[in-house]
Structures are given as structure tokens and as C-alpha cells.
Amino acid sequence: MTNAVTRKSSTLCNGKSLQMAKHLISSNATIKAIKTGDLRSRLNDGDGLCLLLFVKGGSHSWRFDYTFDGRRKSLSFGTYPDTTLSLARKKADEARQQVRSGLDPSDLRKVAKKASERRRDDDRRADEGLPLVGSFEEVAREWYEKNAPGWAATHSEKIIRRLERDVFPWIGKKPVGAIRPADLLELLRRVESRGAIETTHRVQQNCGQVFRYAVATSRAESDPSRDLRGALTPWKPQHYATLTEPRGVGRLLRDIESHEGSFATKCAMKLAPMLRAARRAPQSRVERDRSRQGRVAHSRREDERQGHAHRAPGKTGRAHARGVEATDGPQRLGLSGRAHEWRANEQEHDQRCAASPRL
């Protein structure tokens, strides 16, 4: 059905029809001449525009009637004299043109009203220091509030500080669903230009988490950070060399003692050198005997699995071994190949532990 104001017969506010009747009210003086007690309820200006008399506390109200998609609709143009006759006619002409273009003036007015309310709300939130509704900053802070209770205090503090320093000043006010990969890449290149390669990748990771949360809450269509793979300088973690000099170890212990981090971290750092020293310390005779017994038992099980007879070395075998040439091999000594191997490894281990400096 064609959307247009009725042309052949313009329906007026009183339900009567006139052929293309317009501008039936002669002037503003006609309206001013209306006195209290006038029996008329309206003045028709033609083509859908009329003035309702003595409404809203005694004022006169402009109304425009039109047809859209076969449905009768009305618009209010304000009250007289705030809206004069000429201004009411101008608004009616604009509404007629919108109908001819296939647009519903009522829907357009609702959209404009929501936009105006949103602008006022944005101004209010800006004055109060709050992020704009639907902006990246609002979604990021909402994501942070939901996840921060499950993080360590130091970790959550790093994340929000990273967002506030490197992200919010640049894309914080933009609608989260309108941010493009190019916008995010420009932000990351700005961080990368400082030489903070690791921070750049962490910022990208945090932004991706925010965008995925926005997608899950129907505030964005996709995550633009996933399209930036390969666009940034690769980052590789750097490993520090082991301290071998006693002076370096002493300096490390002093730095650990003066560390001002969390209690748990400081305790772990103090414990690490002790555990390393215990691992490198030479074994006592009892410990070596226990270790030897375990290796003999393992060797016995291995020989039985391979179908060889296991011969444990005894006093006779050891005494005989001292008088036999080394070229006779482990079988002539009464030792299996594995027993000979673990004995050589044990000697090498004892020599290495004796040569290593103690902390």
C-alpha cells in the first residue's frame, strides 16, 4: 500500500473531507479572537492540520493527522502561542514530505527523542566522571568487576592500571561495537613505540577479553583483536643466567631480604636457594647406600625382564675384581652390564658433588 497523505480528499480533524483544502485559518488574529466559552472544539487548517481549542489547562494544541501503511496516526506540534500558525504549517509540510519518502514521522520522532535523552545522559555521566553507556570503558570496567574477585590483588591492579593508562584515553569513549581492528592496531602501535613489547601483547590480550565479553553480552558483533595476529613485533620471554659466583649469590640473598613484595613471594624467594643447595649437596653414606639398594633392585628387575640371570656383587666378587684386568669386562667381574653402569655413575656423581662449592 502506498504511504502518502491522502490527496483526493484530505481528511480533517472533524472527520469531514475537502478537496486539497489547506491554510483554512486566515491568520494568527483569528486564533487570538477565540474567547473562553467558544462552542467550537477545533479549528481546521486543512490537509490534516488542526488546532484543538482549550486543552491542556486552557491552551490550544496543534495536531497533525496522517495515514501511514493504511493506519491513521497523529502528531502533536506543541501549543499556541508557543507554536505559531506559520511554524505549525512548516512542521506539517515536513511531516508530509517524510510520508511521501516512505518514512513514518512518529518513528522518526521517537528515534530523535531517544538520541536526545542519550546525549543528556552522556553529559550527566561525563560530569560525574562515569564512562558513557555502551562505550569500551564501560564494558571493560564491567568485565573487570566480574573477574577481579578471582584474581590476586597485584594481578588485578596491573590489569586495571594497564587499561587506564594505555587503552581508555584512546578508545574508552568509543562504542565497543564500533571499534575496528585498525583502531586497536593504532593503539597497540602507540604502546609498541615505547619499546614495551611485552606490555603491547598484554594490552592486546586484555582488550580481546573485553571484546569477547562484549560479544557475549550482545554489545559487539566480533572481537577485532583476533584480526591482528602477526601485525605486532613478536615477544619472547628472556631467561636470566644462573648465578655461579659466590659474590653474586650473596648479592641475590641481600636483594631477597630487602624485597618489598607480598609475604608469600618473599618466603618463596628465600626458600628457593635452600632447596637448590639441598639438591646440590653431597649425599651421606646412609643416603648413598639407600640409593644403591634402589638401583640394584631396579637392575634385578630389568635383568629378569630381559631373561638374564642377575648376579649381585659380593665380597668374593669384589676381591676377585681387584686382581682381574680391566679388559675382562663387567661379566668377568660377576656384574651385569647395568650394575657396572650404575656404579660408574655413582662414582661420577660423588666426584661432581665433592668438586661443587657449597652455599
JOLINQUI-V289134 format. One record per residue. PHI is phi in degrees with one decimal (none if undefined). Layout:
phi
PHI
PHI
This chain:
phi
none
-70.8
-90.9
-162.9
-68.4
-57.7
-98.6
-65.2
-142.9
-83.1
-79.0
-94.5
-64.2
-92.1
87.4
-84.9
-123.9
-136.5
-73.3
50.4
-76.2
-145.1
56.2
-79.9
-81.8
-66.7
-165.1
-64.3
-63.6
-63.2
-71.1
-65.5
-76.4
-71.5
-109.8
-61.7
97.9
-60.8
-76.4
-74.1
-100.6
-162.6
-119.0
-93.6
-100.3
95.3
55.9
96.5
-96.6
-148.8
-117.2
-80.6
-94.6
54.3
-123.0
55.0
78.1
101.5
-83.5
-100.4
-118.6
-83.3
-138.9
-122.7
-103.4
-150.8
-117.6
-138.2
55.6
76.6
-113.6
-83.3
-134.8
-137.8
-127.1
-102.6
-109.0
97.1
-111.4
-91.8
-96.4
-58.8
-104.8
-73.6
-62.0
-65.4
-67.7
-63.4
-64.4
-63.5
-64.6
-65.3
-63.3
-63.4
-65.8
-62.6
-65.0
-63.6
-64.2
-62.5
-83.1
83.5
-110.6
-90.8
-59.0
-66.1
-66.4
-63.2
-65.8
-65.3
-63.7
-64.3
-67.1
-64.6
-64.2
-66.1
-63.5
-67.0
-62.7
-64.3
-66.7
-64.2
-64.3
-65.2
-66.9
-65.8
-65.1
-88.0
78.0
-100.1
-69.6
-70.0
-66.3
80.7
-79.4
-61.6
-63.9
-63.3
-66.1
-64.5
-68.9
-65.2
-61.5
-64.5
-62.8
-76.6
-102.5
-58.0
-59.1
-91.1
-104.5
-68.7
-59.7
-67.4
-67.1
-64.4
-65.2
-64.9
-66.5
-68.3
-67.4
-64.9
-67.4
-67.6
-88.3
-110.1
-121.4
-57.8
-62.5
-107.9
-126.9
-63.0
-89.1
-77.2
-59.0
-62.7
-80.2
-103.0
-80.5
-98.1
-56.0
-65.0
-64.0
-68.9
-64.7
-61.6
-64.6
-67.6
-64.6
-65.3
-70.8
-65.1
-66.2
-78.8
86.5
-90.3
-67.3
-63.1
-61.9
-58.7
-69.5
-70.7
-63.3
-61.3
-63.2
-66.0
-63.2
-61.2
-64.7
-66.6
-64.1
-66.6
-67.2
-65.4
-65.0
-66.0
-99.1
61.9
-112.5
-151.6
-91.8
-156.3
-101.5
-68.2
-70.3
-71.8
-87.6
-105.1
-65.5
85.7
-89.3
-111.8
-64.8
-60.6
-120.5
-122.0
-65.2
-99.8
-101.6
-95.2
-67.3
-71.3
-76.4
-119.2
-87.0
-57.6
-64.4
-64.0
-66.5
-62.2
-63.6
-63.1
-64.5
-67.1
-65.0
-64.6
-65.1
-91.5
-64.6
-110.7
-78.8
-69.3
-63.1
-64.4
-65.2
-65.2
-64.7
-64.4
-67.2
-69.7
-75.3
-58.0
-63.0
-65.8
-66.0
-66.5
-64.7
-66.5
-71.0
-89.3
-68.8
-62.3
-78.9
-76.1
-64.8
-63.0
-65.3
-65.3
-64.0
-64.7
-65.4
-64.7
-61.7
-63.7
-70.0
-63.9
-63.2
-65.1
-63.9
-62.7
-65.0
-67.4
-66.3
-65.1
-66.5
-87.1
86.0
-98.3
-79.7
-90.5
-123.0
-74.2
-70.9
-116.9
-63.2
-64.4
-64.0
-70.0
-65.5
-68.1
-66.7
-70.3
-101.1
-107.7
-65.3
-65.8
-76.9
-69.0
88.7
-66.7
-69.4
-68.0
-84.2
83.9
-116.0
-74.5
-60.0
-71.4
-63.4
-63.6
-68.0
-70.0
-67.1
-66.4
-64.9
-65.0
-63.4
-62.9
-64.5
-62.8
-65.8
-65.6
-67.3
-69.1
-82.2
-76.8
-70.7
-88.7
-80.2
